[in-house]
Amino acid sequence: MSHHKLFSLCSLALIVGLGVGASWTHWARNTVHADNADSRGDSLYSELSRDAQPLRLISQSLSKVASATSTSVVHIQSERKTHSRGRVEETGSGVVMSSAHRPGLFVVTNRHVIDGAVNEDIHIQLYDGREIHPEQVWSDPATDLAVLQISATGIIPARWGDSNQVEIGHLVLAMGSPFGLSRSVTLGIISAKGRRQLKLGTADVINQDFLQTDAAINPGNSGGPLIDLAGQVIGINTAIASSSGGNEGIGFSIPSNLAQRVMEQLLEHGEVRRAYLGVRLDPQFDQRTANQLKLDRVRGARVTEVYPNTPAARARLQIDDVVLTFDGIEIQDENHLINLVSLTPIGRQIKLGVWRNAARTTLTITLADRNDLKATVEAQEPPNR
């Protein structure tokens, strides 16, 4: 072999060797990088798993809440006859409850879901697909609530919670059948309390003290329950504020304390017996009037008329009195007072904090049954509370 060929072979071997060496170094470096990346990935996933544990516990708790309550939630479809449109169909939701005054099971829902429909045109679909009709129906237009007695087995009724204990920011679940999609669950918080003076379609809902929530409520959710983290019903979903007809993060629920009282009254008396003062209140009470009465700001409920032979007359309430407190509760406006009076047992003696002649005074009033008013009062324009 010539020296030239030997030199060429040595050169080629050197180049190949350098290439193999470089390739080996690159492979080794990449292998180390890959091992490091895998190690970092394992570390991150371990951290995520550890950090997510509290959230996982919350998720498991929410799942238990939904599981405990979902079997008591029903889908309702009703049809009613109209003079101009033939038959109109309504869909909504409801929740199965039990009563302290009557044995059996009862579905609590919104009145507007079943209004005008006869029992055989009200279809109640249970969680397991069974479809039944109510045996008896009661309703209360003043709260837009209805109670339907049912006969069914294998249903555990939901439990009432205390809506007075609910605070803004508390997590809640809304359950029902939005757009006919039964057993749907959405999550949100309590956004506000004491929402009043809402326009709810054509319904004349007098008792307004709504919970506001951003849990998604859509058409078909009406009548379904609002649930707290203990799995208890703290509201009955009734309306949404929307320009599109769908959820925009503002929904309203009837507080459970009001809903439960209405249910028990309907089952015990067949109607809701409401306490009564015997006054007309000013819905336009403004700062100008407050200034005239030497009140620092607009608050309470201003009396514009006192009807004779009523609890208010016997307690010596006067025109231009402003009711500031009712049984120790500060009154925000006339609707707040109306709602508190309605929820108070008939015959109970109450202390009223009243602003009169630029000073505070206290009156004692014994509430009466609105249904027992004397004919002289009923003959006049009905007082609003």
C-alpha positions in Angstrom: 0.0 0.0 0.0 1.4 3.4 -1.0 2.0 6.1 1.5 -0.7 8.2 -0.2 -3.3 5.5 0.2 -2.3 4.9 3.8 -2.6 8.6 4.5 -6.0 8.7 2.9 -7.3 5.8 4.9 -6.0 7.3 8.1 -7.6 10.6 7.3 -10.9 8.9 6.6 -10.7 6.9 9.8 -10.0 10.1 11.7 -13.0 11.9 10.1 -15.3 8.9 10.8 -13.9 8.7 14.3 -14.5 12.4 14.9 -18.0 12.1 13.5 -18.8 9.0 15.6 -17.4 10.8 18.6 -19.5 13.9 18.0 -22.6 11.8 17.4 -22.0 9.9 20.6 -21.4 13.1 22.5 -24.6 14.6 21.0 -26.6 11.4 21.8 -25.2 11.3 25.3 -26.0 14.9 25.9 -29.6 14.6 24.5 -30.0 11.5 26.6 -29.0 13.4 29.7 -31.3 16.3 28.7 -34.2 13.9 28.1 -33.5 12.2 31.5 -33.5 15.6 33.1 -36.7 16.7 31.3 -38.4 13.5 32.3 -37.2 14.1 35.8 -38.5 17.6 35.8 -41.8 16.4 34.3 -42.2 13.8 37.0 -41.5 16.4 39.6 -44.1 18.8 38.2 -46.7 16.1 38.0 -45.9 15.1 41.6 -46.3 18.7 42.7 -49.6 19.1 40.7 -50.9 15.9 42.3 -50.0 17.2 45.7 -51.3 20.7 45.2 -54.5 19.5 43.7 -55.4 17.3 46.7 -57.5 20.1 48.4 -59.3 20.7 45.2 -59.8 17.0 44.7 -61.4 16.8 48.1 -63.7 19.7 47.2 -64.6 18.0 44.0 -65.4 14.8 45.8 -67.6 16.8 48.3 -69.5 18.5 45.4 -70.0 15.1 43.8 -71.4 13.7 47.1 -73.8 16.7 47.3 -75.0 16.2 43.8 -75.4 12.4 44.4 -77.3 12.9 47.6 -79.8 15.3 46.1 -80.2 14.4 42.5 -82.6 11.5 43.1 -85.1 13.9 44.6 -85.0 16.3 41.6 -87.7 15.9 39.0 -88.5 17.2 35.5 -92.0 18.6 35.0 -93.8 19.1 31.8 -97.4 20.6 31.7 -99.9 21.7 29.2 -102.7 24.2 29.6 -105.5 25.3 27.4 -105.8 28.9 26.2 -108.5 30.7 24.4 -106.3 32.1 21.6 -103.4 29.6 21.2 -105.0 26.2 21.9 -102.6 24.5 24.2 -99.4 25.9 25.7 -96.6 23.7 27.0 -94.5 24.6 30.1 -91.4 22.8 31.3 -89.6 23.1 34.5 -88.1 21.3 37.5 -89.0 20.5 41.0 -87.7 18.9 44.2 -89.3 16.1 46.3 -89.8 17.1 50.0 -91.6 15.7 53.0 -93.8 17.7 55.4 -94.3 18.0 59.1 -98.0 18.4 58.7 -99.0 15.7 56.3 -97.5 12.2 55.5 -96.3 11.4 52.0 -94.1 13.0 49.3 -94.6 16.4 47.8 -92.9 18.1 44.8 -92.1 21.8 45.4 -91.9 23.8 42.2 -92.8 27.2 40.7 -96.5 27.9 40.2 -95.9 29.2 36.7 -94.6 25.8 35.7 -98.0 24.1 36.3 -100.4 27.1 36.3 -103.6 26.4 34.4 -102.9 22.7 33.9 -105.1 19.9 35.2 -103.5 17.1 37.1 -103.5 14.6 34.1 -101.7 17.3 32.0 -98.9 17.6 34.5 -96.2 15.0 33.8 -93.6 14.5 36.5 -90.5 12.5 35.5 -88.6 10.9 38.3 -84.8 10.4 38.4 -85.1 6.8 37.3 -87.3 7.6 34.2 -90.7 6.8 35.8 -93.4 9.3 34.8 -96.3 10.1 37.2 -99.1 12.6 37.6 -99.8 14.6 40.8 -102.6 13.4 43.0 -103.3 16.9 44.3 -102.0 20.4 43.6 -101.8 23.6 45.8 -100.4 26.9 44.7 -99.6 30.4 46.0 -99.6 33.2 43.4 -98.0 35.6 45.9 -94.7 33.6 45.9 -95.0 31.8 42.6 -94.8 28.5 44.5 -96.7 25.2 44.0 -96.9 22.0 45.9 -97.7 18.7 44.1 -98.6 15.6 46.1 -97.2 12.4 44.5 -97.4 8.7 45.2 -94.1 7.0 44.4 -91.6 4.6 46.1 -87.9 4.6 46.2 -87.4 8.3 46.5 -85.5 9.9 49.4 -86.8 13.5 49.9 -84.4 16.3 50.0 -83.9 18.3 53.2 -84.6 22.0 53.8 -81.7 24.2 54.9 -81.8 27.5 56.7 -81.6 30.3 54.1 -81.0 32.8 56.9 -77.5 31.2 57.3 -76.5 31.7 53.7 -74.0 34.4 53.1 -72.8 36.2 50.0 -69.9 34.2 48.5 -71.1 30.8 49.7 -70.8 28.0 47.1 -74.1 26.6 45.8 -75.3 24.1 43.2 -78.3 24.7 41.0 -80.1 21.5 39.9 -82.8 20.9 37.4 -83.6 20.3 33.7 -82.4 23.3 31.7 -83.7 23.0 28.1 -85.1 19.6 29.1 -81.7 18.2 30.0 -82.7 16.4 33.2 -80.4 16.0 36.2 -78.1 18.9 35.3 -75.9 20.4 38.0 -74.2 23.8 37.9 -71.9 25.5 40.4 -71.7 29.1 41.5 -71.9 31.3 44.5 -74.5 33.4 46.3 -74.0 36.8 44.6 -76.5 38.8 46.6 -79.4 38.6 49.0 -82.7 40.4 49.5 -83.4 41.1 45.9 -86.8 42.7 45.5 -89.0 44.6 43.1 -88.2 42.1 40.3 -90.5 41.9 37.2 -91.2 38.2 36.8 -93.3 38.1 33.6 -96.9 38.6 34.2 -96.9 37.0 37.7 -97.9 39.3 40.6 -95.3 38.0 43.0 -95.8 40.0 46.3 -93.4 38.2 48.6 -90.0 38.9 47.1 -86.8 38.4 49.0 -84.7 36.5 46.4 -81.3 35.0 46.7 -79.1 36.0 43.6 -76.7 33.4 42.2 -74.3 33.1 39.3 -74.8 29.3 39.1 -76.1 28.8 35.6 -79.9 28.9 35.6 -81.6 28.5 32.2 -85.2 27.9 30.9 -86.3 24.6 32.4 -84.5 25.2 35.7 -87.5 26.9 37.2 -88.7 25.1 40.3 -85.5 23.2 40.8 -83.5 23.4 44.0 -80.5 25.6 45.0 -78.3 23.4 47.2 -75.7 24.3 49.8 -72.5 22.3 50.5 -74.3 20.3 53.2 -76.7 19.0 50.5 -79.6 21.0 51.8 -82.2 23.0 49.8 -81.6 26.7 50.5 -83.7 28.0 47.6 -86.1 27.3 44.8 -84.8 28.6 41.5 -87.4 30.8 39.9 -86.1 33.3 37.4 -83.2 34.7 35.4 -82.2 38.2 34.4 -81.3 37.9 30.7 -81.7 39.8 27.5 -81.1 36.7 25.4 -83.3 34.2 27.3 -80.3 32.2 28.4 -78.0 32.2 31.4 -76.0 35.4 31.8 -74.8 34.8 35.4 -77.8 36.3 37.2 -80.4 33.9 38.6 -82.8 34.2 41.4 -84.1 31.7 44.0 -86.8 31.9 46.6 -85.2 31.4 50.0 -85.9 28.1 51.6 -87.4 29.6 54.8 -90.1 31.2 52.7 -90.6 28.2 50.5 -90.9 25.8 53.4 -93.4 28.0 55.2 -95.5 28.3 52.1 -95.4 24.6 51.6 -96.4 23.8 55.2 -99.2 26.4 55.1 -100.6 25.0 51.9 -100.6 21.5 53.2 -102.1 22.5 56.6 -104.7 25.1 55.5 -105.0 24.7 51.8 -103.8 28.3 51.5 -101.1 30.6 52.9 -102.4 32.4 55.9 -100.6 35.7 56.0 -100.2 38.2 58.9 -101.4 41.7 58.3 -100.8 45.2 59.5 -103.5 47.3 57.8 -101.6 50.1 56.1 -100.7 51.3 52.7 -97.0 51.9 52.1 -95.2 54.4 49.9 -93.5 52.6 46.9 -92.0 56.0 45.8 -90.3 56.9 49.1 -87.4 59.1 48.1 -84.7 61.4 49.5 -86.9 64.5 49.1 -89.7 63.0 51.3 -87.0 61.7 53.7 -85.7 65.3 54.0 -89.2 66.6 54.7 -89.6 64.1 57.5 -86.1 65.0 58.8 -84.8 61.5 58.2 -81.1 61.3 57.4 -81.5 59.0 54.4 -84.1 56.9 52.6 -84.7 53.8 54.8 -87.6 52.0 56.3 -91.2 51.9 55.0 -93.3 55.1 55.0 -97.0 54.8 55.9 -99.4 56.7 53.6 -102.7 55.3 54.9 -103.9 53.5 58.0 -107.1 51.5 57.6 -109.6 51.4 60.5 -110.3 48.4 62.7 -106.9 46.9 61.8 -103.8 46.0 63.9 -102.1 49.2 62.6 -105.0 51.4 63.7 -105.2 49.7 67.1 -101.4 50.2 67.5 -101.9 53.9 66.7 -99.7 54.0 63.6 -100.1 57.3 61.7 -99.7 58.6 58.2 -96.1 59.7 57.6 -94.8 57.3 60.2 -91.7 55.5 58.8 -91.3 51.9 60.1 -87.6 51.6 60.7 -87.5 48.2 62.5 -89.8 45.2 62.7 -89.1 42.8 65.6 -85.6 44.2 65.9 -84.9 43.8 62.1 -83.9 47.0 60.2 -86.3 47.6 57.4 -84.7 48.4 54.0 -87.9 49.3 52.0 -91.6 48.7 51.9 -91.2 45.3 50.2 -88.9 44.2 52.9 -91.5 45.0 55.5 -94.2 43.3 53.5 -92.2 40.1 53.3 -91.3 40.1 57.1 -95.0 40.6 58.0 -96.1 37.8 55.7 -93.6 35.4 57.3 -94.6 36.2 60.9 -97.1 34.0 62.7 -100.6 35.4 63.0 -101.4 36.7 66.5 -97.8 37.4 67.4 -97.0 40.6 69.2 -94.3 42.7 67.5 -92.3 45.8 68.4 -92.1 48.4 65.7 -89.4 51.0 65.6 -91.0 54.1 64.1 -89.7 57.5 63.0 -92.3 60.1 63.9 -92.0 63.9 64.3 -88.2 63.7 63.8 -87.8 61.3 66.6 -87.8 57.5 67.2 -90.6 55.8 69.0 -91.6 52.3 69.7 -95.1 50.8 69.1 -96.4 47.4 70.0 -98.6 45.7 67.4 -100.4 42.3 67.4 -100.6 40.9 63.9 -103.9 39.6 62.5 -104.9 37.3 59.7 -105.5 39.1 56.4 -108.4 36.7 55.7 -110.2 37.8 58.9 -110.4 41.5 58.1 -113.7 43.2 58.7 -115.9 44.0 55.8 -115.4 47.7 56.3 -111.7 47.3 55.4 -112.4 44.9 52.5 -114.8 47.3 51.0 -112.1 49.9 50.7 -109.2 49.8 48.3 -107.1 46.9 49.7 -104.1 47.9 51.7 -100.8 46.6 50.4 -99.8 45.3 53.8 
